[in-house]
């Protein structure tokens, strides 16, 4: 779509489309009981306006629109501020949790145990034992899987070795037969 170059054709099209838009605007206001304002400026600067309400002029509808936009902007600003405060609170909580995790990690590694009471030391020991049990179980599982893989490889290698020995026996027999045939020719 591009601008119509011929000025007369452009003016005729503007007039027809403006009238169609005004009709659609009127229908929308009547069928849907909506407050509608339409403002159109021609290329020559002539103003065309439509207001769906007899009580409200286009100016009043525009003022209402501007108040609504301002209220929405204020509401959005307030929501942004609230979200920022929530995120700052989350950051503080995350920082505290990270600090707790660091302290717990140091204790699991055996550092910073001087101030721990006996109950906490017992909990750390139990946690380490559970972790050690899980580590050993995983290590044993990996060993079993590796052993199974090696057994499969052994089977394949044994089968390949058997086939090579069998092939060697056949070749040896062929050479012996050929050698015997060449050296022990029967007289004619």
C-alpha positions as CSV (number, residue, x, y, z in Angstrom):
1,X,0.0,0.0,0.0
2,X,1.3,3.4,-0.9
3,X,0.1,7.0,-1.0
4,X,-2.1,8.0,-4.0
5,X,-0.1,10.4,-6.2
6,X,-3.1,12.0,-8.0
7,X,-4.4,14.7,-5.7
8,X,-8.0,14.5,-7.0
9,X,-8.1,10.7,-6.6
10,X,-6.5,11.0,-3.2
11,X,-9.2,13.5,-2.1
12,X,-12.1,11.3,-3.4
13,X,-10.6,8.2,-1.6
14,X,-10.1,10.2,1.6
15,X,-13.8,11.4,1.5
16,X,-15.1,7.9,0.9
17,X,-12.9,6.2,3.5
18,X,-13.6,9.0,6.1
19,X,-17.4,8.5,5.6
20,X,-17.0,4.7,5.9
21,X,-14.9,5.1,9.1
22,X,-17.5,7.4,10.6
23,X,-20.3,4.9,9.8
24,X,-18.3,2.1,11.4
25,X,-17.6,4.2,14.5
26,X,-21.3,5.1,14.8
27,X,-22.3,1.4,14.5
28,X,-19.8,0.4,17.1
29,X,-21.1,2.9,19.6
30,X,-24.8,1.9,19.0
31,X,-24.4,-1.8,18.8
32,X,-22.0,-2.2,21.7
33,X,-23.1,0.9,23.8
34,X,-19.5,2.1,23.8
35,X,-18.2,5.6,24.2
36,X,-16.3,6.3,21.0
37,X,-14.4,9.4,19.8
38,X,-13.0,9.7,16.4
39,X,-10.7,12.6,15.3
40,X,-9.5,13.0,11.7
41,X,-7.4,15.7,10.1
42,X,-7.3,16.0,6.3
43,X,-4.1,16.8,4.5
44,X,-5.3,20.4,4.3
45,X,-5.7,20.5,8.1
46,X,-9.5,20.3,8.2
47,X,-10.8,18.7,11.4
48,X,-13.5,15.9,11.3
49,X,-14.7,14.6,14.6
50,X,-17.3,12.2,16.0
51,X,-18.5,11.6,19.5
52,X,-20.9,8.8,20.4
53,X,-22.4,10.5,23.4
54,X,-24.5,13.7,23.3
55,X,-23.5,14.3,26.9
56,X,-19.7,14.1,26.2
57,X,-17.9,15.9,23.5
58,X,-14.8,14.6,21.9
59,X,-12.8,16.9,24.3
60,X,-14.4,15.2,27.3
61,X,-13.7,11.7,26.0
62,X,-10.1,12.7,25.2
63,X,-9.7,14.1,28.8
64,X,-11.1,10.9,30.2
65,X,-8.6,9.0,28.1
66,X,-5.7,11.1,29.3
67,X,-6.8,10.6,33.0
68,X,-7.0,6.8,32.4
69,X,-3.5,6.7,30.8
70,X,-2.1,8.8,33.8
71,X,-3.8,6.4,36.3
72,X,-2.4,3.3,34.4
73,X,1.1,4.9,34.4
74,X,0.9,5.6,38.2
75,X,-0.3,2.0,38.8
76,X,2.5,0.6,36.7
77,X,5.0,2.7,38.5
78,X,3.6,1.5,41.9
79,X,3.7,-2.1,40.7
80,X,7.3,-1.7,39.5
81,X,8.3,-0.3,42.9
82,X,6.6,-3.1,44.7
83,X,8.2,-5.7,42.5
84,X,11.6,-4.1,43.1
85,X,11.0,-4.3,46.9
86,X,10.0,-7.9,46.6
87,X,13.1,-8.7,44.5
88,X,15.3,-6.9,47.1
89,X,13.8,-9.0,49.8
90,X,14.4,-12.1,47.7
91,X,18.0,-11.1,47.2
92,X,18.5,-10.8,51.0
93,X,16.9,-14.2,51.5
94,X,19.1,-15.7,48.9
95,X,22.2,-14.1,50.4
96,X,21.3,-15.6,53.8
97,X,20.7,-19.0,52.3
98,X,24.0,-18.9,50.5
99,X,25.8,-17.9,53.7
100,X,24.1,-20.9,55.5
101,X,25.1,-23.2,52.8
102,X,28.7,-22.0,52.9
103,X,28.8,-22.6,56.7
104,X,27.3,-26.0,56.3
105,X,29.8,-26.9,53.5
106,X,32.8,-25.8,55.7
107,X,31.5,-28.0,58.6
108,X,31.1,-31.0,56.2
109,X,34.7,-30.4,55.2
110,X,35.7,-30.4,58.8
111,X,36.3,-26.7,59.2
112,X,34.6,-24.5,61.9
113,X,33.7,-27.3,64.1
114,X,35.1,-25.8,67.3
115,X,31.9,-23.9,68.2
116,X,29.5,-26.9,67.4
117,X,27.7,-28.6,70.2
118,X,27.7,-32.4,70.4
119,X,24.2,-32.7,68.8
120,X,25.2,-30.8,65.7
121,X,28.4,-32.8,65.4
122,X,26.3,-36.0,65.6
123,X,24.0,-34.6,62.8
124,X,27.1,-33.8,60.6
125,X,28.5,-37.3,61.2
126,X,25.2,-38.9,60.3
127,X,24.9,-36.8,57.1
128,X,28.5,-37.7,56.1
129,X,27.7,-41.4,56.7
130,X,24.6,-41.2,54.5
131,X,26.6,-39.4,51.8
132,X,29.4,-41.9,52.0
133,X,26.9,-44.8,51.7
134,X,25.4,-43.1,48.5
135,X,28.9,-42.5,47.1
136,X,29.9,-46.2,47.7
137,X,26.7,-47.5,46.2
138,X,27.2,-45.4,43.0
139,X,30.9,-46.4,42.8
140,X,29.9,-50.1,43.1
141,X,27.2,-49.8,40.5
142,X,29.8,-48.3,38.1
143,X,32.2,-51.1,38.9
144,X,29.5,-53.7,38.1
145,X,28.7,-52.0,34.9
146,X,32.3,-51.9,33.9
147,X,32.8,-55.5,34.8
148,X,29.8,-56.5,32.6
149,X,31.3,-54.5,29.7
150,X,34.6,-56.1,30.1
151,X,33.0,-59.6,30.2
152,X,31.2,-58.8,27.0
153,X,34.5,-57.7,25.4
154,X,36.2,-60.8,26.7
155,X,33.5,-63.0,25.1
156,X,33.9,-61.2,21.8
157,X,37.7,-61.5,21.9
158,X,37.5,-65.2,22.8
159,X,35.2,-65.8,19.9
160,X,37.4,-63.8,17.6
161,X,40.4,-65.8,18.8
162,X,38.6,-69.1,18.2
163,X,37.7,-68.0,14.7
164,X,41.4,-67.1,14.0
165,X,42.6,-70.4,15.3
166,X,40.1,-72.2,13.2
167,X,41.2,-70.2,10.2
168,X,44.8,-70.9,11.0
169,X,44.1,-74.7,11.2
170,X,42.4,-74.6,7.8
171,X,45.2,-72.7,6.2
172,X,47.8,-75.1,7.8
173,X,45.9,-78.0,6.5
174,X,45.7,-76.5,3.0
175,X,49.5,-75.8,3.0
176,X,50.2,-79.4,4.2
177,X,48.0,-80.8,1.5
178,X,49.6,-78.6,-1.1
179,X,53.1,-79.4,0.2
180,X,52.3,-83.1,0.2
181,X,50.9,-82.9,-3.3
182,X,54.0,-81.3,-4.6
183,X,56.6,-83.5,-2.9
184,X,54.9,-86.8,-3.1
185,X,53.6,-86.9,-6.6
186,X,52.5,-90.4,-7.6
187,X,54.4,-91.8,-10.5
188,X,52.5,-92.0,-13.7
